[in-house]
Each structure stands twice: as C-alpha cells, then as structure tokens.
Amino acid sequence: MTYMPKNKKEKKPEIGFGEKTQEGYKYGTRINFKEDLASQITRLIQEKKAKDELEKYVEQICRVSSQFKNKEKNLNYYKTIGEILSFLNNDNFKNIKPYSVFRRLIDEIPDVLPRLRLDNKRIQDHLMMMYRIGNLDKRILGKATWEQWYEISKFKNVIRNKDILKKVIKICKDVSGGPDLRNKIKEILKGN
C-alpha cells in the first residue's frame, strides 16, 4: 500500500499593494525569473485594476472623513468608513492583502483616524475594526461601547457568526473591555 498525501488546497498567492511616491505609483509585484511569467503578469494586472479602483474609494473616504468633526471613538464614523471599506470584498481585491490596502490608506488619508498617537499596527487595527463593523446593523452596534467593539473586532469569527456575536454582546453588559473581554470571547469561541 502506498502512501498518498492529502491534496492540499492550492492557495493563490496574495498580492501586496505598492506605494505612491513623488514620481508616481511604485508597484509591489516584482518579477521573479524562477516563476512562471504569465502568472506574474496576471498578478501585476490585478494589482493595477485594484489600484485604479482604490483611487475611487480613497476619494469617498476623504469626503466622509472631512464631514465628521468628532472621529475619536465614534462608532457612527467607524461604521460609515467600514461601509466604504467593504470594497475589499470585490473581485479586484480578492487576492490583495487587506493590510497593504490599509497602509496605502494611511499614507494617502492621514486624517482618516482621529488625531491619536498610534503606531502603524494600532492604526491598521482601527481600520480593520472599521472594515469588520461596517456591515453590522446600527442596533447591534448600540449594544456595546466603542472599547468593546474594538476588542470584539479582533475576532473575525465573532463578527461573522450571528449566534456567537449575540453571546458576546450579552456578556458585554458585565465586562467593560480589554483583556477581560478578550478572555471571555476566547471562552465562548472554545465552547462552539
């Protein structure tokens, strides 16, 4: 009897965005002569399509960002930006790393977040929070504080699963946030 390894699901390589420079856009996709040239060209074309589409959404985010005066810990602002960030679910962004999009947004729209002194990792966490709560109903958002949503949004499986989200919202009445809430969420996830 011969051993046959299980077919591993082939994962398409994720594409990172380049960056905007004074000379123009610098693509993140690089040529690797050891790899199939056709697939590299396909990734480059996908990055270009996504870059072109991103420019539209950057304008929308700039407009919304300028309309809100109070951005700090404002769930309405975070949800509104998150609704725009739902473009990350479009086909052009299917293989684009969300954090590379967030880096571009930070570079191009520095005032997308309140004037908080945050390192890049925390800024990206805030943008991910916006993205994850963007599709939630406003009534659900009102059942937890901003601090609690910040912790909840770190768990994508909680946001995606309505039953688990209801359980987490229920414990938010007893737990204020931070490590206590994170630990309670981990307990709920272990139970499911």
C-alpha positions in Angstrom: 0.0 0.0 0.0 1.5 3.3 -1.0 1.1 6.5 1.0 -0.8 9.2 -0.8 -0.6 12.7 0.8 -3.9 14.6 1.1 -4.3 17.2 -1.6 -3.5 20.5 -0.1 -5.8 23.2 -1.2 -3.8 25.4 -3.5 -3.8 28.8 -2.2 -3.4 31.7 -4.6 -0.6 34.0 -3.7 -1.7 37.2 -2.0 -0.7 40.4 -3.7 0.6 43.3 -1.8 0.0 46.9 -2.9 2.9 49.1 -3.9 3.1 52.6 -2.7 2.5 56.1 -4.0 5.7 58.1 -4.5 6.6 61.5 -5.8 7.3 60.0 -9.2 4.0 58.1 -9.3 2.9 54.7 -8.2 5.5 52.0 -7.4 4.1 48.5 -7.9 4.5 45.9 -5.2 4.5 43.0 -7.7 8.1 42.0 -8.7 9.4 39.9 -11.5 10.9 36.6 -10.4 12.6 34.8 -13.2 12.3 31.4 -11.4 8.5 31.7 -11.5 6.0 31.5 -14.4 6.0 34.8 -16.2 2.3 34.6 -17.2 1.1 34.3 -13.6 3.3 37.2 -12.6 1.8 39.4 -15.4 -1.7 38.3 -14.2 -0.8 39.5 -10.6 0.6 42.8 -12.0 -2.7 43.4 -14.0 -4.7 42.5 -10.9 -2.7 45.0 -8.8 -3.2 47.7 -11.4 -7.0 47.1 -11.5 -7.2 47.2 -7.7 -5.0 50.3 -7.6 -7.3 52.1 -10.1 -10.4 51.1 -8.2 -8.8 52.0 -4.8 -8.4 55.6 -6.0 -12.2 55.9 -6.3 -12.6 54.7 -2.7 -9.9 57.0 -1.4 -11.9 59.9 -2.7 -15.0 58.6 -1.0 -13.2 58.1 2.3 -11.7 61.6 2.1 -15.2 63.1 1.6 -16.7 61.2 4.6 -13.6 61.9 6.8 -14.0 65.6 6.2 -17.7 65.5 7.1 -17.1 64.1 10.6 -15.7 66.5 13.1 -15.7 64.1 16.0 -13.9 60.9 14.9 -12.5 59.7 18.2 -14.2 56.6 19.5 -17.2 57.5 17.3 -19.0 54.2 16.2 -21.0 56.0 13.6 -17.9 57.3 11.9 -16.2 53.9 12.1 -19.3 52.2 10.7 -19.5 54.7 7.8 -15.9 54.3 6.9 -16.3 50.5 7.3 -19.2 50.5 4.8 -16.9 52.1 2.2 -14.1 49.6 3.1 -16.4 46.8 2.1 -14.9 47.2 -1.3 -12.2 44.8 0.0 -14.8 42.1 -0.8 -14.8 43.0 -4.5 -13.2 40.6 -7.1 -10.4 43.1 -7.8 -9.3 42.8 -4.2 -9.8 39.1 -3.8 -6.0 38.3 -3.5 -4.9 41.7 -2.2 -3.7 41.7 1.4 -6.1 44.0 3.4 -3.2 45.4 5.5 -1.4 46.6 2.3 -4.6 48.5 1.4 -4.7 49.9 4.9 -1.1 51.1 4.6 -2.0 52.9 1.4 -5.0 54.5 3.1 -2.8 55.7 6.0 -0.3 57.2 3.5 -3.0 58.9 1.4 -5.5 59.9 4.0 -3.6 60.6 7.2 -6.6 62.1 8.9 -8.8 59.0 8.4 -8.3 58.3 12.1 -8.7 60.7 14.9 -5.5 62.5 16.0 -4.4 59.6 18.1 -0.7 58.8 18.6 -0.7 55.3 17.3 1.9 53.1 15.8 1.2 51.6 12.4 0.0 48.3 13.9 -2.7 50.1 16.0 -3.8 52.2 13.1 -4.2 49.1 11.0 -6.2 47.6 13.9 -8.5 50.6 13.8 -9.0 50.3 10.1 -9.7 46.5 10.4 -12.3 47.4 13.1 -14.0 49.8 10.7 -14.0 47.2 8.0 -15.5 44.5 10.2 -18.2 46.6 11.8 -19.1 48.3 8.6 -21.8 45.7 7.7 -23.3 45.4 11.1 -26.7 46.7 11.9 -26.7 50.0 13.9 -29.0 48.5 16.5 -26.4 45.8 17.3 -23.6 48.5 17.4 -25.5 50.3 20.1 -25.4 47.3 22.4 -21.7 47.7 23.1 -19.3 50.5 23.7 -16.5 51.6 21.3 -13.9 49.9 23.5 -15.9 46.7 23.5 -16.2 46.7 19.7 -12.5 47.4 19.4 -11.9 44.1 21.3 -14.7 42.2 19.5 -13.5 43.2 16.1 -10.2 41.5 16.7 -12.1 38.2 16.3 -13.3 37.9 12.8 -15.2 34.7 13.6 -17.3 36.5 16.2 -18.3 39.2 13.7 -19.2 36.7 11.0 -21.3 34.4 13.2 -24.5 36.0 14.5 -25.1 33.4 17.2 -21.6 33.9 18.7 -22.0 37.7 18.3 -25.2 37.6 20.3 -23.4 35.7 23.1 -20.6 38.2 23.1 -23.0 41.1 23.2 -24.7 39.6 26.1 -21.5 39.4 28.2 -20.7 43.0 27.3 -23.1 44.1 29.9 -20.9 42.6 32.6 -17.4 43.1 31.2 -16.1 46.6 30.2 -13.4 45.6 27.7 -9.7 45.0 27.4 -8.2 41.7 28.4 -11.2 40.6 30.4 -13.5 40.8 27.4 -10.9 39.1 25.2 -10.7 36.2 27.6 -14.5 35.8 27.7 -14.6 35.9 23.9 -12.0 33.2 23.8 -14.0 31.0 26.2 -17.1 31.5 24.0 -15.2 30.5 20.9 -13.8 27.4 22.6 -17.3 26.3 23.5 -18.5 26.5 19.9 
